[in-house]
Amino acid sequence: MHRNEQDILHQIHKRITHTPLYAWVFLGFLLSYIVFFFVPIFLNANHLMQFPSYIPIMSPIGTDLHETLGDTEKWFLGRNLSDSCYSMYTPFATVVYSLLLVVDPRVAYAIISFATITALVFMATIPPLWTTSTRRLSPITAVILTTGLVSYGFQFEVERGQINVIVMAICLLSFWIFHNHYRYRFLSIALFSIAVQMKLYPAIFVVMFVRDWTNWKENFRRLAGIAIINAALFFVLGPKGIRVFFGTVAGRITKPDIAASNLSIRSFVNLPAKLVGKGVHSFDWTWPVKYAGVIELLLLGVVAACIGIVLLVAFRRRQTTINQHLLLACTAGALLIPAVSYDYKLPMLAGPVAMILDKYCFDTPIGSCERKWTRVLVTLIAVAYSSTLFSYVTKPILLASNTPAVLTILFCTTALAVMEHCCPRRTDERTDRFSDFSCMPGERR
């Protein structure tokens, strides 16, 4: 009987370890759907189907876009903006938004909305084709696209009239042009500079413009050139434009909005203090409130360290194509580091997450030394990403902010990058395909 039980357990373990990775990804999406949507909506303690207002809506729709267009119009009319909720990101962004002043604000909102839909479809479907050998859409791509179009973050993005998805799509296109059509690298840099000028935080992706990791001189000249171009664009509207811009940035850094819908690290560590102020005493918030500043610096250091580790691995591997690990790590950094980073930026994860999941589920054979941990890490990425598809109003207090989910994605990505570097694959000369090898002692680079 004991032997039969061992055989049964062995068969169960064998089936689990040989289950395709994409099945675990789908299981992660299903788990998030049950925990963060089905249970709070249908199986709540009130025994009633809940209809929560899961987006902090504002009137009229497209408020952020309308405010930006209003401030842009005031700028060109020479009016004082000192009392205005000035929403421009750079002087160059003011010039770009001025192109929409020739149409009715409702038409401008419709243009931005349809462009946002197009950008998300592009992000979730095309970039994975660039980095996989199959060159065709996978089931994971279909799942990320369909769930992304109805996700909380995407609806939040469209409701506000934001352009984060558009900016991320421009960044991905610029990376593809740079790595796959190097002769058009100046077009790539121009597109990237436009993205940086529109939202500023895409500057973190500048490390993607490294083609030959051994050519320090060329890399320095290129990155310095990008920095000079973007610094020069600050002067598009003259000294006054620069002064207003940096005043706006300073105000957002010193007085960020502390809310569950703000997934920045600063908001996350200061959220307990706000909960205490509202009389939420289900947990002891004394310690995190007292040491919020220290915790914020620690988490920022951890994020920087993770990105640095992935960057070091990329340097050691000398990868000449788009590095999926580095792209996803930088995306997580773009979400976590700014003091104000609302949940409408979450759809930016769609493209990088689709690329990393496709890489491990369909394109990269897994060595026996890393099979178990890769399965765990890929599943955690799927669970963390799919949890961001749902609003904070359907989540428990400790998981209301999406910061832990994005941190989980960053940690798992870092671990996958290190593990892939420590367990290199050899290339079979007969088939020119990766062979499945175990990590042997001394096989580290």
N, C-alpha and C positions, 0 to 999 in steps of 0.2 A: 504493500500500500504506500509505503514511504517512497519507494522507487517510482511508482506511478505518479505521485504528486510532484516529484522532481522532474519527471518527463513532461508533465503538463506545464509546470513553471518554465521549463526550458523552451517548450513550444511557444508559450505566450511571449517570452522574452525575444525569441527569434522573430516572431511576427512583428513585434513592436519595432525592433531594430532594423527590420527590412521594409517597413512601411515607407513609401515614397515621402520625401520631404514636403512636397506640395500638399500632401494630405494633412500634415501637421500644421501647415500654414492655414489651410481652410478650417481646421479645428480651432486655431487661435481666433479667427474671425467669428466663428460660431460662439465661442466662449464669451467674447466681448459682447456680442449681440444679446446673449441670454442675461449676462450679469448687469450690463449697463443700459439695456433697453427693455427687454421682455419682463424681467422681474419687477423693476420699479414702475412700469406702466400697467402691467396686468396682475401681478402677484403682490401688490403692496398691502400694508396692514389695514387700509381703509376698505378693502374689498370693492374698490371702484376703479374703473379704467381712468387713469390720470391723463390730463391734457395740459402738461406744463408749458409755460412760455419759455422755451429753451434757448432763445436768443434775446439778448438785451436790446430790443428793437428801439429805433428812434424815428421821429417823424420830422420831415418827410423821409421816404425811403431814399437811400443814397446820400445820407447826411454828410459823410466825409467828403464825397465828391463835390457836393454843392458848396460846402464851406471852402474847399480848395479853389473852386471856380470863382466864388465870391471874392476871396482874398486876392486871387490873381487879377480879377477885374479892378479891384481897388488899387492894386499896385500900379497897373498901367494907367490908371486915371490920376495917379499921384496923391491918393488919399492917405491919411494917417492910419497906420495899422497898429498903433500902440495899444489900443483897446480891443483889438480883434483877436479872435482865437486863430491865430495865423497857422495854417496847416501845411505850408510848403516844406519840402524836405531840402531842396537846394535851389539856388537861383535858376539853374538850368531846368528844373522841374516846372518852375513858373512859366518859362518860355514854352515848354511842351504843352502844359495845360491851357495855355492861351489859345492854342489851335482849336480847342473845343468851345471857345467863347462865341464862335460864329454860328453855332446851332443852339436850339432851345435846350435848357438844362435837362429836360426829360429825354430828349434825343441823345444828349451826351451820356446820360446814364444808361440808355439802351445800348449805345455803342460800347461802352466799357463792359457792360454785362455780357454781351455776346462775345467780346474779345476774351473775357475771362473764361467762358465756357470752352472756347476754342483752345485757349492756352492749357487748360486742364486736360482736355482730350489729347492734346499733343504731348504733354508731360508724361501721362500715364501709358502711352502706347508707343511713341517713337523712340525715346531714349533707350529703353530696354533692347531695342533692335540693334542699336549701335554697338553694344558690348557683349552680345551673345552670338554664338556660332550658328544657331539655328536660323536666325534672321526671319523669324515669324512670331506672331503674337502668341503668348502663352495663356493658359487659364488664369494664372495669377494676375497677369495684366488686365484681363477682363474683369476680375473681381475688384481690383484696385480702382479701375475706371468707374465701374457701376456704383460702387460704394462711395467713391469720392464725389460723384456728381450729386448725391443726395446727403452728403455728410453735413454735420453741424458746422464745421469750419468753413466749408465752401458756401453754404447758405449765409453764414455770417459775413463772409467776404463780399458776396453779391449785395446783401442788404445794406452794407455800408458804402458800396461803390468803390471799394479798394482795388489796388492793382498788384498785390503781392504775387498772385499766380502768374500774371502777365510778365512781371519782372523775372520770376524764376524761370519761366519758359525762355525768355531772352538769354538768360545766363546759360542754360543748357545748350541752346543753339550755338552760342558763342564758343563753348567748350568743344562741341562737335566740329565746328569749322576749324578751330585751332589744331586739334589733334588729327583730324582726318583729311583736311584740305589746307595744309600749312601755308601754301602760297597765298591764301586769302586771309592770312593772320591779322592783317591790319583791319579788315572788316570785322573779324572776331573781337579784336580789342575795342573797336568802335561800339559794337553792340554791348559789350561788357561795361564800357564806360557809361553808356546810356542807362543801363540797369543800376549802376552804382549811384548815378546822379538822381535817379527817380526815387530810390529808397535808402541809399547810403549803406545799409547793412550787407548788401552783396559784396562789399569790399573784402569780406572774409574769404571769398572764393578766389581771390587773386592767386592763391597757391596752385590752382588748377592750370595756370598758364606756365607750367614747367614741362618741357618736352624731353630734354636731355638732362637728367639729374646730375650728371658729371660735369656739365659745362657751366661752371659757376659764373663766368664772365658774361655769357649770353643771357643767362637767367637774370642776373642782376640788372643788366641793361634793359631787358624787357619789363621787369617789374618796376624799375625806376621810371621808365617811360610811361607806364600806365599811371603811376602815382602823379607824375608831372601833368599828364593830360587832365586828370580829374581835379587836380589842384587849380589848373588854369580855368576849368569850367566854372569854378566858384565865382569868377570875376565877370560872368556874363552880364549881370545887372549892376556891376560896379560895387564900390565899397559899401554902400547902404544895403545892398542885397546880401552881402556877406555878413554884415552886422546883425541884420534881422534873422538870418538863418542860424547863426551860432547862438543868438539869444533864445531862439525857439528850442534848439537842441539842449542848451543848458537848463531851460525850464523843465523840459521833459525828464532830464536826468535827476534834477534835484527834487522834483515833485511828481513822481510817477503815480499812476493810478493803481492802487492796491486792490485787486479784485480777483475772483476765481477765474475770470475770463482773460486775465493777463498772465501768460505762462512764463514770463521772465523770472529769472532766479531772484531778483530783488523783490518782486511782488510775492513770490512763493514764500520766502523766508519771513516777510512782514505780514503775511495773511493771518497768522495766529493772533497777532495783536489786534487786528480788526475784528476777528471773531470774538475775542474777549470783550471788546468794546460793545459788541452787539449782544452780549450776555450768553454766548455759547460756552458752556462749562462742562461739556460731556467729557473733555479730556483736560489734562493738566498742561496748559500752554505756557506756564511761567518760565520754564527753562528756554524754549525757543524764542520767546519774546525778549528775554533778557540778553541773549547772545545772538540776536538776529544779524548784527553786523559781522560778527566773526563767522557765522554760518554762511553768510553770503560770500565773503572772501574765500572761504574754504571751498564752496561749491564752484565758484568761478575758477579757482585754481585747478580743481578736478577737471572741469570742462577743458581748460587750456591744456592740461597735461594729456588728456585723452586725444585731443586734436594733434598735439605734439608727437605722441606715440605713433599715431596713424601716419603722420607726415614722415617720421623717421623710418617707418616700415616701407613707405612708398619710395623713399630715397634708397634704402637698401635693396629693394627689389628692382629698381631701375625700370619701372613700368612706363612705356611710351604712349599708351592709350589712356582713355579716361579711367581714372582710378575710382571704382565704385565706393570703396571704403572711405577714401578721403572726401569724396563728394557728399556722402551721407553724414559724415562727422562734421563737416563744415556747415551743412544745412541745420543740424542740431544746434551748433554754435550760434548760427544766425537767429534761431528761435529763442535761445536761452540767455544770451549775453546782453542784448539791449535792455534798458530799464523799462521800456514800454514795448510789449510784444504780445498783442492780443491774439486770441484763438483763430482769428480769420487768416493768420499766417500758416496754420496747420496744413492746408492743402499743398504747401510747398514740399511736403514730405513725399507726395505721391510718386513723383518721378524717381528720386533716389532710392526709395524703399522698393519700388518695382524692380529697379535695376539690381539691387542686392539680393532680393528674393529669387529673381530669375537666375542669377549667377549661381546660387547654391542649389536650387531645385532642379535646374535643367541643363546647366552649362558646365559646371565644375565637378568632376568626380571627386569623391571624398575619400581620403586615405583612412585606413582602419584605425590609426592612432587618434584621429579627430572626429570619427563618425558620431560618437555619442554626444560630444560637446557641441558639435555643429548643429545637430538636431535640436538640442536644448536652446542654443542661442538664436537660431532661426525662428523657432517657435516663440521665443520671448519677444523677438522683434515683431512678429505677426500679431501677438496679443497686445503689445504696447501700441503699435500703430493703429490697430483696429479699435482700441479703446478711445483714441482721439476722435473717432468718427461721431461720438455721442457727446451731448452737452453736459456741462458740469452740474446741471440741475437734477440729473438722474443718477448722480454718483454720490457715494458717501463723502463725508467731510474730508477725510484724509486723502481722497483721490479726486476731489473736485477740480483741483488745478491739474492741467495736463503736463506740468513740469516733470513729475516723476516718470511719466510715460516717455517723454523725450529723452530724459536722462538714461532710462533703460535702453532705449534705442542706441544712444551714444556709447554706453558701456559695452553692449553686445557687439556693436560694430568694431570697436577697438579690439575686443577679444578675438573676433573673427579675423581681423587683419593680422594680429600677432600670431595666431594659430596657423594661418595660412603661410606666413613667413617661416615659422618654425617647422612646418611639415611640408616642405616643397615637393612638387611632383616632377618626375622626370618625363621627358617626351620620348615616346616610342618611335624609333626612326622608320619603322616599316609603315606605320599608319599615320604618323605625324599627329597623333592625338595623345592626350594625357593618359598615363597609366596610373593605376591605383597602387600606391606603395605605402607601406607602413613607415613610421618614423623610426629609424634605427639609431642606435647610439652614435654620436658624432656626425649626424646628418644635418646638423643645423648650419645655417650660413654664418 
